[in-house]
Each structure stands twice: as structure tokens, then as C-alpha cells.
Amino acid sequence: MPTRFEPRFLDGLDGRVGIVKELRCRYDELKTAVGADSPQKDYLCERLCWLLITLETAETRAIEGEPFDANKYTVLLNSALGLFRTLGIDAKAKNVPDLKTYLAAGGAKGAQR
């Protein structure tokens, strides 16, 4: 336990450790994706990365036969989804034309051989 409080946990961790490398990589990608332009978004990106690693670890352990706490998993997953939404990363459906428009635009040319 550190003798001094360090509010930015990623900054104070040993970057040679695999999990720290993974967290930093995800954190950097997420910050870029959301355009983290404020300390608030930055903090949310850190929390989301931590939640995602925790979720993946629970999934892996469950596959390996360790006990799985579905309630805890669901709370973590819902928290992660909430952070994704707060950061502005929602899954959005693609705008797909109807079949007639698609064919009229020549969309089927590549499919015909």
C-alpha cells in the first residue's frame, strides 16, 4: 500500500506488468475514441477500462470452471454500459437502404459472378 495517496492509478503503476500495459492501451484507445477533452471524461475512461478488464476476467474464470457470480457480473456489465453511454459510445444501427434502392445503385454487382 502506498504511503501517499495517488489519485491517478494508471500513472503510478509499473508499466512493465502485462495488465498495466493492457489497461493503458485500452485507456488510450478509449480516450481517443471519445475525444476525452475533460478530466471528467478522463476519469470515466479509466473506470470503464477497469470494469471491462474485470468483466473479461470473470468470463475467463467462469470458462475455466471457477464459480461465477451472475449478479455481480450483471451489475458490472450494466455499469460498463452506463459509462459507454455517458461517454457517447452507443451502438448505432447503420442506415441501410431498402433492397430496391440497393439494387438500383448497383450494390449487387459485386455479388454476381
N, C-alpha and C positions, 0 to 999 in steps of 0.2 A: 504494500500500500504506500503510495507516495506520501511524503511528509507535507507536501504543498498541494493545494487544490489546483488542478489544471482543467479548465472548462472545455477545452477542445481535445477530446480524447484521441482523435486520429493523429493530431500533431505530436502528441507525446509518446506514441508507441514506436517500438522497434520496427522499422520498415523492412527488415530482412526476414521477418516472420511471414509465412505464407498467407495467413488470414488477414494480416495487416495489409499486405500487398493487394489482396483481393478487395478488401474494403476500400482502399484508396482508389483503385482502378474504377470500381463501381461508382464511388462518390464523384470522381472526376467526370465520368460519363454522364451521370445524372445531373450534375451541376451544369454541364454544357447543354444537355437536352432541355432543361427547364429555364435556362438563362438565369441562373441564381445571381440576382443583382442586389440582394439584400441579406443582412445577417439572418433574418427570419427564414428565408428560403434555404440558406446555407445550413442552418440547424435542422430544418426538416429533411434535407437531403441526407444528412448524417444519420438521423433517426431511421429513415426509410432503408438505407443500406444495412443498418444493423438488423432491422426487422426481417429483411429479405434473407440475410445470412442465417438468422435464427430459424426461419421457416424452412430453408433448404436443409439445414442440419437436422431438424425434426423429421423431415421427409426421409432423409437418408437413413437415419437411425431406425425409423419405422420399417423401412425396406429390409434392413439388416436384422429385424426381429426384436428390436428393443421396444419397450412399452411406448404407446402412442397416446397422448392426451389430446383428444379431438376438441375438447372445449378450449384448452389453451391455444391450440393451433388455430381454431376459428377466430378467437379474439385477436391473435397476432395478424392473421390474414386480413381481417376487417380493418385493423389499424393501418396496415400497409396500403390497402385500397383507399382508405380515407386520406392518407398522405399523398398518394398518387393524384387523387382528385384535387386536393388542396394545392398541389404544385402545378396543376393544369395538365396532367397527363392522363387523359381519358381515352379509352379505346373508341375510335370513331369509325363508323361504317364508311366504306368507300362509296362514292357516288357512281353507281353502275348504271349504264343506260339500259333501256329495255332491249329485247332481242332484235326488234325491227331496226332501231337506231344503230345498234352494234353492227348488224349485217350491212346496213346502208353505208356505214363508214368504212367498210372493208375489213372489219375485225375478224372475219372468218378466213381470210386469205391465208394466214399462217397455219391454220388448222387443216386446210385442204392440201393433200399431197397426192 
